[in-house]
Amino acid sequence: MVDTTVVRDGLRFGEGPRHGPDGRLYYSDFYDHEVRALDLDTGAEQVVCTVPGQPSGLGWLPDGRLLVVSMKERTVRRLDGDDLVVHADLNDIATFHANDMLVDAHGRAYVGNFGFDLHAAIAAGGEAPLLEPDWVAPGTPLALVQPDGTVSVAADDLKFPNGMGLLDGSLIVAETLAFGLTAFDVASDGTLSNRRVWAALREHFIAPDGIAVDGKGGVWVAPALQPYAFRVVEGGEITHRVETSQICFAVAVVGDRLVCCTAPTSQPEVVSADRLGRLEVFDL
């Protein structure tokens, strides 16, 4: 039985959900090229900006300005009034489309990327070859963007670095094609060290996509292959499982609610053509 309630349907592909500073849920719709803000109590929704290069990860600078990843441009854009300007150029670091992003309280942004054309690989040969234990995904860097837009490599050789969260002084990164969560210590200048496996998830068939820290030592994980959201603790134990109506690709904790972005698939040829995406909510 599905545990969630659908609060918004008719999306193409929702991603990058974030609890905004004004209390609303912000999210990107890849193939409508829009960033939207949704009041979960009233259902009122606003288009915040349009991103022709395809929006993904979201976050805010300390002064409240919105940052949004422009996937195909491999840039981070900044919303200055009504103008969406280039905040950082990731083309020297990202080896394919830029994707999810975490912006910390200082305005530093960590930005992942696909590493290679995953959708083309799936279209050509299906998902099965990529799920074999002996298949190794191409490694790619995780970018660190300082508040002034300066870009550097935060960590290298990650297997599709995706959703991220900060927990007890550590950055947790979902390595989708390594089937696990990887942790780093975060220094005062935002640099990363002490890379380690935080949770290995292959045995649970979880290719972690979006993640959300819950403030109680747990991480909610969107598995990208299953119609569930899972709560995981360090070491890989699953403490909770929430069933969604279709595959869950991203999650956010908004107050006392878990928000899940779902769709039947992530393949662009399907979800860009039909409005099958949903936002689903579970009361924690």
C-alpha positions as CSV (number, residue, x, y, z in Angstrom):
1,M,0.0,0.0,0.0
2,V,1.3,3.5,-0.9
3,D,2.2,5.5,2.2
4,T,2.4,8.9,0.5
5,T,-0.2,11.5,-0.6
6,V,0.2,13.1,-4.0
7,V,0.2,16.9,-3.6
8,R,1.2,17.8,-7.2
9,D,1.0,15.8,-10.4
10,G,1.5,16.7,-14.1
11,L,5.2,17.3,-13.7
12,R,7.6,16.2,-16.4
13,F,10.5,15.3,-14.0
14,G,10.8,16.9,-10.6
15,E,14.2,17.1,-9.0
16,G,16.4,19.0,-6.5
17,P,13.6,19.6,-3.8
18,R,14.7,22.0,-1.1
19,H,13.0,23.6,2.0
20,G,13.3,27.3,1.1
21,P,14.0,30.1,3.5
22,D,10.4,31.3,3.2
23,G,9.1,27.8,4.3
24,R,8.0,26.8,0.8
25,L,9.1,23.7,-1.1
26,Y,11.4,24.7,-4.0
27,Y,12.0,22.2,-6.8
28,S,13.2,22.0,-10.5
29,D,11.3,20.4,-13.3
30,F,14.0,19.4,-15.8
31,Y,12.0,19.3,-19.0
32,D,9.7,22.3,-18.3
33,H,12.9,24.2,-17.6
34,E,11.4,25.8,-14.5
35,V,12.2,26.3,-10.9
36,R,9.0,26.4,-8.8
37,A,8.0,27.2,-5.2
38,L,5.1,25.3,-3.7
39,D,3.2,26.1,-0.5
40,L,2.5,22.6,0.9
41,D,-0.3,23.9,3.1
42,T,-2.3,25.8,0.5
43,G,-1.1,24.3,-2.8
44,A,-0.3,27.7,-4.2
45,E,2.6,27.5,-6.6
46,Q,4.9,30.0,-8.3
47,V,7.3,29.8,-11.2
48,V,10.5,31.3,-9.7
49,C,12.6,31.3,-12.8
50,T,13.1,29.6,-16.2
51,V,16.4,27.9,-16.9
52,P,16.9,27.1,-20.6
53,G,19.9,25.0,-19.9
54,Q,17.8,22.7,-17.7
55,P,17.6,23.3,-14.0
56,S,18.6,20.8,-11.3
57,G,20.2,21.5,-7.8
58,L,19.1,24.5,-5.8
59,G,20.4,26.4,-2.8
60,W,20.7,29.9,-1.4
61,L,23.5,32.4,-0.6
62,P,23.5,33.9,2.9
63,D,21.9,37.0,1.6
64,G,18.9,35.0,0.3
65,R,19.7,34.9,-3.5
66,L,18.9,31.7,-5.2
67,L,21.5,29.5,-6.8
68,V,20.4,27.0,-9.5
69,V,22.4,24.5,-11.5
70,S,22.0,24.8,-15.3
71,M,22.7,21.2,-16.2
72,K,23.6,21.3,-19.9
73,E,25.6,24.6,-19.6
74,R,27.5,23.1,-16.7
75,T,27.1,26.3,-14.8
76,V,25.7,27.5,-11.5
77,R,23.3,30.4,-12.1
78,R,22.4,33.1,-9.6
79,L,19.0,34.9,-9.4
80,D,19.7,38.6,-9.1
81,G,16.3,40.3,-9.1
82,D,14.8,39.0,-12.3
83,D,18.1,38.2,-14.0
84,L,19.6,34.7,-13.9
85,V,23.4,35.4,-14.2
86,V,26.4,33.0,-14.2
87,H,27.7,32.5,-10.7
88,A,30.2,29.8,-11.6
89,D,31.4,27.9,-14.6
90,L,32.0,24.2,-14.1
91,N,33.1,23.2,-17.6
92,D,36.7,22.6,-16.5
93,I,35.6,20.1,-13.8
94,A,32.3,18.5,-14.8
95,T,32.7,15.7,-17.3
96,F,29.0,15.6,-18.3
97,H,25.8,17.4,-17.2
98,A,26.0,19.2,-13.9
99,N,23.4,18.0,-11.5
100,D,22.6,18.1,-7.8
101,M,24.0,20.7,-5.5
102,L,24.3,21.5,-1.8
103,V,24.8,25.1,-0.6
104,D,26.0,25.4,3.0
105,A,25.4,28.2,5.5
106,H,28.4,30.1,4.3
107,G,27.3,30.1,0.6
108,R,29.7,27.4,-0.5
109,A,28.2,25.1,-3.1
110,Y,29.1,21.5,-3.7
111,V,28.0,20.4,-7.2
112,G,28.0,16.9,-8.7
113,N,27.7,15.8,-12.3
114,F,26.7,12.6,-14.3
115,G,30.3,11.8,-15.3
116,F,29.1,10.4,-18.6
117,D,26.0,10.1,-20.7
118,L,24.0,7.7,-18.5
119,H,20.8,8.1,-20.4
120,A,22.4,7.2,-23.7
121,A,24.0,4.1,-22.1
122,I,20.6,3.0,-20.8
123,A,18.9,3.7,-24.1
124,A,21.5,1.6,-25.9
125,G,21.8,-1.4,-23.6
126,G,19.3,-1.1,-20.9
127,E,19.9,-0.8,-17.1
128,A,21.0,-4.4,-16.5
129,P,24.7,-4.1,-17.6
130,L,25.1,-1.0,-15.3
131,L,23.8,-2.9,-12.3
132,E,26.3,-5.8,-12.5
133,P,28.7,-5.8,-9.5
134,D,31.8,-5.9,-11.8
135,W,30.7,-2.9,-13.9
136,V,32.6,0.2,-12.8
137,A,31.2,3.6,-13.6
138,P,33.6,6.4,-14.9
139,G,34.9,8.5,-12.1
140,T,34.2,12.3,-12.1
141,P,35.1,15.2,-9.7
142,L,32.8,16.9,-7.2
143,A,33.1,20.7,-7.6
144,L,33.4,23.2,-4.8
145,V,32.1,26.7,-5.6
146,Q,33.1,29.5,-3.2
147,P,30.6,32.3,-2.5
148,D,32.5,34.6,-4.9
149,G,32.1,31.9,-7.7
150,T,35.6,30.6,-7.6
151,V,35.6,26.9,-8.6
152,S,37.9,24.0,-7.5
153,V,37.8,20.2,-7.2
154,A,36.5,19.1,-3.8
155,A,37.0,15.4,-4.4
156,D,37.9,13.2,-7.4
157,D,36.8,9.9,-8.9
158,L,33.3,9.8,-7.6
159,K,30.8,7.4,-9.4
160,F,28.0,9.8,-10.3
161,P,28.0,12.2,-7.3
162,N,24.4,13.1,-6.7
163,G,22.4,14.2,-3.7
164,M,24.3,15.6,-0.7
165,G,23.7,16.5,3.0
166,L,25.6,17.8,5.9
167,L,25.6,15.7,9.1
168,D,27.7,16.2,12.2
169,G,30.5,18.0,10.4
170,S,30.6,15.6,7.5
171,L,29.4,16.0,3.9
172,I,27.4,12.9,2.9
173,V,27.4,12.3,-0.9
174,A,25.2,9.8,-2.7
175,E,27.4,8.0,-5.2
176,T,24.6,6.7,-7.4
177,L,26.6,4.2,-9.4
178,A,28.7,3.0,-6.5
179,F,25.5,2.1,-4.7
180,G,26.4,3.9,-1.5
181,L,26.8,7.0,0.6
182,T,30.3,8.4,1.0
183,A,31.3,10.8,3.8
184,F,34.0,13.4,4.0
185,D,35.1,15.6,6.9
186,V,34.6,19.3,6.0
187,A,37.3,21.8,7.0
188,S,36.6,25.5,7.9
189,D,37.4,26.5,4.3
190,G,35.0,23.9,2.8
191,T,37.7,21.5,1.6
192,L,37.1,17.8,2.1
193,S,39.2,15.0,3.6
194,N,38.9,11.6,5.3
195,R,36.9,10.0,2.5
196,R,35.0,6.9,3.8
197,V,32.0,4.7,3.1
198,W,29.1,5.9,5.2
199,A,26.6,3.3,4.0
200,A,26.9,0.5,1.4
201,L,23.5,-0.1,-0.2
202,R,24.0,-2.5,-3.1
203,E,22.5,-5.4,-1.2
204,H,19.3,-3.4,-0.9
205,F,19.3,-2.5,-4.6
206,I,19.5,1.2,-3.8
207,A,21.4,3.4,-6.3
208,P,21.1,6.5,-4.2
209,D,19.9,9.6,-6.1
210,G,18.6,12.5,-4.0
211,I,19.1,12.4,-0.2
212,A,18.0,14.5,2.8
213,V,19.4,14.6,6.3
214,D,16.7,14.4,9.0
215,G,18.6,16.0,11.9
216,K,18.4,12.9,14.0
217,G,21.4,11.1,12.6
218,G,19.6,9.6,9.7
219,V,19.6,10.2,5.9
220,W,16.5,9.7,3.7
221,V,17.5,8.2,0.4
222,A,15.7,8.1,-3.0
223,P,16.7,4.8,-4.5
224,A,16.2,5.7,-8.2
225,L,15.3,2.0,-8.9
226,Q,12.4,1.4,-6.6
227,P,9.1,3.1,-5.5
228,Y,10.2,3.8,-2.0
229,A,12.2,6.2,0.1
230,F,14.5,4.7,2.7
231,R,15.9,6.1,6.0
232,V,19.5,4.9,6.4
233,V,21.9,5.3,9.3
234,E,25.7,5.1,9.3
235,G,26.8,1.6,8.6
236,G,23.9,1.0,6.2
237,E,21.0,-0.1,8.4
238,I,17.6,0.8,7.0
239,T,15.4,2.0,9.8
240,H,12.3,3.1,7.8
241,R,10.8,2.5,4.4
242,V,8.1,4.7,2.8
243,E,6.3,3.3,-0.3
244,T,5.6,5.8,-3.1
245,S,3.3,5.5,-6.1
246,Q,6.2,5.3,-8.6
247,I,10.0,5.3,-8.6
248,C,11.5,7.9,-6.1
249,F,14.3,10.0,-7.5
250,A,14.7,12.8,-4.9
251,V,13.6,13.7,-1.4
252,A,13.5,16.6,1.0
253,V,12.5,17.1,4.6
254,V,10.2,20.1,4.9
255,G,9.3,20.6,8.6
256,D,7.6,17.4,9.7
257,R,7.0,16.1,6.1
258,L,9.1,14.0,3.7
259,V,8.6,15.2,0.1
260,C,9.4,12.7,-2.7
261,C,9.9,13.5,-6.4
262,T,8.6,10.5,-8.3
263,A,8.3,9.4,-11.9
264,P,8.0,6.1,-13.8
265,T,11.5,6.4,-15.2
266,S,14.3,9.0,-15.6
267,Q,14.8,8.4,-19.3
268,P,14.3,11.8,-21.1
269,E,12.5,10.3,-24.1
270,V,9.7,9.2,-21.8
271,V,9.4,11.9,-19.1
272,S,10.1,14.9,-21.4
273,A,7.1,13.8,-23.6
274,D,4.5,13.0,-21.0
275,R,3.5,14.7,-17.7
276,L,3.9,11.7,-15.4
277,G,6.0,13.2,-12.6
278,R,4.6,13.8,-9.1
279,L,5.4,15.3,-5.7
280,E,4.3,13.0,-2.9
281,V,4.3,13.7,0.8
282,F,4.7,11.5,3.9
283,D,4.1,12.8,7.4
284,L,7.1,11.9,9.5
